[in-house]
Amino acid sequence: MKASLIIGLVLIAGGVLLIAHPPHYNSRQKLFKIGGLQATVTQERTLPGWAGGTVLGIGLGVLALGLAKKR
């Protein structure tokens, strides 16, 4: 198999996984700092759905290019 076909399939699988189960991450923001006193807020956020769609689209494009070069 060509490398482009394998990379395309891996990206497609990763995109589908990101759409089905988007990962969570923590975001920390500093509200204010006065001398030695500071206040921060930690929020749990989810990776947006368009990120998985983008990875999926790129994977489909790489796969299509790999199949087109094969002919």
C-alpha positions in Angstrom: 0.0 0.0 0.0 1.1 3.5 -0.7 1.8 5.8 2.2 -0.8 8.3 1.1 -3.5 5.6 1.3 -2.5 4.6 4.8 -2.2 8.3 6.0 -5.7 9.0 4.5 -7.3 6.0 6.3 -5.7 7.0 9.6 -6.9 10.6 9.2 -10.4 9.4 8.3 -10.5 7.2 11.4 -9.2 10.0 13.6 -11.8 12.4 12.2 -14.6 10.0 12.9 -13.3 9.4 16.4 -13.1 13.2 17.1 -16.6 13.7 15.9 -18.0 10.7 17.9 -16.1 11.4 21.1 -14.6 14.9 21.2 -11.8 15.2 23.8 -12.0 17.6 26.8 -9.3 20.0 27.9 -8.9 22.5 30.7 -8.5 26.2 30.0 -7.1 28.4 32.8 -7.7 32.2 32.7 -6.3 34.8 35.0 -9.0 37.2 36.2 -6.9 39.6 38.1 -3.7 40.0 40.0 -3.1 42.5 42.7 0.2 42.2 44.5 0.5 38.6 45.8 -3.3 38.0 45.3 -4.6 36.6 42.1 -7.8 34.9 40.9 -7.9 32.3 38.2 -10.7 30.4 36.6 -10.4 26.8 35.3 -13.0 25.7 32.7 -13.4 22.3 31.1 -13.9 22.8 27.4 -14.6 20.4 24.5 -12.8 20.4 21.2 -15.2 21.9 18.6 -16.9 19.6 16.1 -15.5 21.3 13.1 -12.0 20.1 14.1 -13.1 16.5 13.6 -14.8 17.4 10.4 -11.7 19.1 9.1 -9.5 16.1 9.9 -12.1 13.8 8.2 -12.1 16.1 5.1 -8.3 16.1 4.9 -8.3 12.4 5.2 -10.8 12.0 2.4 -8.7 14.3 0.2 -5.5 12.5 0.9 -7.2 9.1 0.2 -8.7 10.4 -3.1 -5.3 11.8 -4.2 -3.6 8.5 -3.3 -6.2 6.5 -5.4 -5.9 8.9 -8.3 -2.2 8.6 -8.5 -2.5 4.8 -8.5 -4.2 4.8 -11.9 
